[in-house]
Amino acid sequence: MMISKRKRLRITLRQIAVFEAIARTGSVAAAAAEIGLSPSAASMSLKDMETHLGILLFARSGRRMLLSDQGRPMLEMAREILVRVTDIEALSIPEELRGRLRIAAAAPVANYVLPALCAAFMARHPHVRIDLRVLPAHEAMERVRNMGIDIAFIGAPVNSSYLDAEPWRRDALTVCAAPDHPRAGGGAQSLQSLKGEPWLLEKTQSSDRIAFTVEALKYLNSLDIVLESDSIEAIKRAVRDGAGLTCLSRLAVEEEIARGELVALDIEELHFTRIISLVTRRDTHQPGAVRAFRSFALEDVRS
């Protein structure tokens, strides 16, 4: 569908920001709240942009706003413009880093590693604002590819021509029990010896849960899963209280093991580690805050 054009109108940065925010959030109201406009002002801004371009940028599906075929190729260009504007604004105060940084990671990294890293970064750069999100690996990678996320920390393989992945740190799967659990006092054990034990695991979208399940079912016909949760804290507390065994990222249980609240079992078949990668979009100009955080995160690991 074509819309008549008003020749004197020009696309404004506000219109571009509204367009990008609606594309990312799927809602005029959510985009307006993020940018600091009223929903009616955001709606009018989008309408003026569509009128000037002579196309519909979105298809309306109930309350959801979905990019149209004409709007889809414009999204990456709009994001590139907004990144460049952020860099231009930063030139006025070259000694201070500013901007909004969008980071995503799976729960073990987002909850147990990144908070301290972000706090240290913000102490060095107090004018940077960070949006830290807990997302499954596949969704985090897709958000980076679509420029909805600036940096992701991924524990799964990264196979995309759109993404750059740099090794960041190592992690391992760790089977844990309460200190007084019958399995806690032994030496090396096999997965087969754990047949019939109750398990408390993350929800199935977790890459850690998937990796453990694939490995365990090579040796066991089935797993007696008595509790599933998307909260790692809930799982750890239930295991600590004697509900059964769990298998979680080592990053998520290091503190409890150090305090003696959980015991790591030596499971013969689970002596493997994985690489967590720092992922950014390839061939895209990154704002100063993104470049600085990437360097900061890599330096933190090397130091």
N, C-alpha and C positions, 0 to 999 in steps of 0.2 A: 504494500500500500504506500502511495506517495502522498506527501503533504506539501501544500503550497509553501514557497519560500518567501521570507521577508528580506529583501535585498540589503537593507541597512544594518541588519543584525550581524554581530560577530560573536564567535565562540569565546567564552570567558573561562578563566581558570576555575571559577566557582562551578560553572556548568560541567567542566571536565571532572572536577572533584566529586560532584554529585553523581555523575554517570559512573565513575569508577566505584564509588561506595555502594551504589545500588546494585551494580553487577556482582560485587563481592558479597553483600549481605542478602541480596534477593528481596529487598524491601525498601520502599521509599521512607517509611517511618524509621527503620533502623539506620539507614544512611543519614537521614536528617539529624538524628540524635548524635551520631558519631561526629558529624561535621559542625554541629551547633546551629542548625537552622530549624525552623518550624517545618512540619511535613508539607504544608501548603507552599512554602517558599521553595523547598526542594523539588516538589512536583512541578511548580512553575518553571524552575530552572531547567529541568529535564525537557519540559514541553517546548521552551524557547530553543533549546539546542536541537531538538528534533525538527522544529519548524525551519530553522536556518539550514539544516542539512537536507531537509526534504525527505527524510526517511524515518521509520519507526525503529528505535534502538532496542526496544524490549517488546516481548510478547507477554501479555498479562494472563496469568493462570491463577484464578482466584486472587489470593493476596500476594502470591509470588510473582516476582518480576524476572523473566527469563530472557537472556540476550537473544535478539533476533539474528537472522542470518546476516543482516547488514551491520548490526551492532557488534557482532563477535570479533571481526578483524580489527575493530577500533580500540578494543580494550587494552591490548598490549601497548599501543601507541599512546593512549591516555596515561597509562601508568608510567611510561618512559618520560612523558612531559612532566608529571608530578614529581618524579625523582629529580629531574634536572632543575625544577623550580626550587626544591629543597636545597640543592647544592648552591644555587644562586643566592638564596637567602643566607646561607651559612657564610658566604664570602664577606658579609657585612661585619661579622665578628670572627675572624679567622682563628683567634686563639681559643675559641670555645666550640666544642662539637655539639650540635643540636640535631633534633629530629626524632622520629618515631620508629622504633625497631620492632619488627614482628618476628617472633621466634616460635618454633613448634618442635615438640619432641614427644616420644612415648613416655608413659608415666614414670618409669624408673629414672630416666635422665631429667625429665622436667621437674620431678618432685624432690630428687635427692642430690642432684649435681648442679643444675643450672641456677637455683636460687642463690647460692653463694657466689657463683661466677657473675651473675647479673648484679648482685649487690656490690661486688668489687668494681665492676665496670662503671656502674652509676656513681660510685664514690669518686672515680677518676673523671667521669663526664656527667656532672649533675644536671645538665640540660637535656639529656637524652631520656626519652620515655620508652619503656619496654612493654610490649604486649606478649606475654608468655602463655602459650596454649598447649594443652595436653591432647595429642592427636595420634592415632595409629600411623604406622610408618607409611602405608600406601596413601593415606589422605594427606599427610604432611608433604610427601613428594609431589602430589598433584597440586597442592596449594603453592609450592615453590614454583612449579612449572607454569602455573597461571598467574604468578606474581602476586598472589594473595598473602604469601608468607615470604619473608626475606631470607631467613636461615632456618634450616631444619637439622636436627641431629637424629640420624637414622641408623638403626641396628640391623636392618635388612639389606640385601644386595640392592645396589642402585644401578639400574641399567636403562639409561635414558640419554639420548643425544642432546636433550635440553638442559641437563643438569651436570654440575661439577661436584664431585665428592672427594673429600680429603680425609684420610684416616685421622681420627681424633683421639680415641682411647679404646682400651679393651674392656670387655665385660664377659662374664661367664654365667651360666645357669647353675644355681645352687639349690640342692634339696635340703630343707630345714625341718627341724622338729623341736618340740619343747625340751628343755634340759632333762626332765624326768621321764621322757618318752623311752620305751624299751629299746628303740633303735638307736638312741643317742649315744650309748656307751661303747658301741662296737667300733671295729676298724673298717677296712674297705668292705663294701657290700655291693651286691649286684642288684640291678633292677628286678631281676626275677625273684630275688629274695624278698622283695617288697610286695609280692602278690597278695591282694586282699586288704592292703592298708587303705584307710580312707584318705582322700586327697582334697585339698582346698586350693583352688586355682583361679587365675584371672579369667575373665570372659574370653570367648573364643577369638575375638578380633585382635587380641594381644599377640605380637610376634613371639614373645617368650612362651606363651601358652602353646602356640602352634609348634614351635621348635621342640618343646618338651614332649608334647603328645606324639609327634612323629617318631621321636627317638624311643619313647617308652613302649609304644605299640609294636616295636620290633621284637620286644622281649616279653611283653605281657599281652594276653588276649583282650584285656579291657582294663579300665581304670575305674575304681569306685570313687566317683567325684561327689562328695557330700556337700560342698559349698562352692559356689562360683560368685565372683564379685568383680566389679570394675574398680574397687578400692583396695589397693595394696595394703594400706594400713589395717583395714578390717580383716584381711586374710592373715596378716602377721599376728594380730591380737588373738584371733581364734586359734591359731596354731600354738601360740605361747600358752594358751589356756587348755591345751591338750586335745583339741578337736581332730588332729591328724597331721599329715605331712603336707608340705607345699614345695613347689619348685619356682623360684623367683630369680630375677636378676640379682647378681651379687651386689650391685650398686644399691639395691633397695634394702638389703639385709645386713650390710656391713656393721652398722651401729649396734643393732640388736645382738649380733654375734660377739662384737667386742665387749658388750656389757654383760654377756652371759645369759641373755633373755631367750636366745635361740641358739641351736647347735647345728652346724653344717655337717651333713652326712657325706662320707666319702663314697660316692657312687662310681663304680668302675667305668660304666658306659657313658658318663657325663663329664669326662675330662676334656672338654673342648671350650674354646673361647670364641668370641665374635668381635668384629671390629665395629665400633660406632663411628660413623662418618659425619663430617660437617658438610652439609649440602647447600649449595646456592645455585641460582640459575646461570646458565652459561650464556656468554655473548650478550650480556645485558649490563648497562652501566649501573653500578650500585651506588647508593647514597653514601656519604662519608661515614655515617653511623654504622652502616652495615660493614663497610670495609674495616673500620676500627674494631668492631666486635669480633669479626672473623680473626683478625690478627691477634687480638687479646685472648681469645679462646685457644688458639693454637700455641701461643706463647705460654699460657697457663699450664698446658700439658707438658710442654718441653722443659719447663723450669723445675 
